[in-house]
Amino acid sequence: MYILGPTVYSGVRMVSYEHLRDSVLGRSADGSFPLWKAVVGGMMAGATGQFVASPTDLVKVQMQMEGKRKLEGKPLRFRGVHHAFVKIVSDGGVRGLWAGWVPNVQRAALVNMGDLTTYDSVKHFLLRNTSLQDNSITHSLASGCSGLVAAVLGTPADVIKTRIMNQPRDEHGRGLLYKSSTDCLFQAIQGEGFLSLYKGFVPTWMRMAPWSLVFWLTYEQIRRITGVSSF
């Protein structure tokens, strides 16, 4: 699950973004891709990728909880990944595989507005307005910017998602502190100030920056080796 989830998510978001950029939203007459279209494309691609990958994320979280149950002396619920899928579907139907998908999709839309939009826009800005070539230096500069912007946009979503997931619940599974992601957002700002949304920003950025660098450099090289045009 640690490989399947990110593979599905990244595959869907990359294919979706390029399809939106080249076929749906369309480039300008000069071949550029306007920033507002890149923003829309990045958010839609991220949301689509996360929605498709939500079942794998759910199973991963459920499997991770098994370790805690074992330490607490509670009986294990799943014998393996396949059994987890089967049990979730048998208990809640196919829709059960998408439990809790809304905050994850919201986060993915924001993160990819930072990641995909920034990388695409910065890379082509550098190619059009500087003497830099379409090589690893340009890719590294663009990925550095994308990692920073993704962290800036994604940290508030991480804070909200964590608070919603960790809040106490009643016997029906309803949260006792927050009614929705929006309610949690407003309560955090009103009670603790806007900067409370950026608790943990530095660790988030330190995680996203190297991931963004490795991903984009690898992705561009794979495209070059396989004869596909640069992103």
HELIX and SHEET records of a PDB file:
HELIX    1   1 LEU A    4  HIS A   19  1                                  16    
HELIX    2   2 LEU A   20  VAL A   24  3                                   5    
HELIX    3   3 LEU A   35  LEU A   71  1                                  37    
HELIX    4   4 VAL A   81  GLY A   92  1                                  12    
HELIX    5   5 VAL A   94  TRP A   98  5                                   5    
HELIX    6   6 TRP A  101  ASN A  129  1                                  29    
HELIX    7   7 SER A  136  ASN A  166  1                                  31    
HELIX    8   8 SER A  181  GLU A  192  1                                  12    
HELIX    9   9 PHE A  194  TYR A  198  5                                   5    
HELIX   10  10 PHE A  201  ILE A  225  1                                  25    
END                                                                             
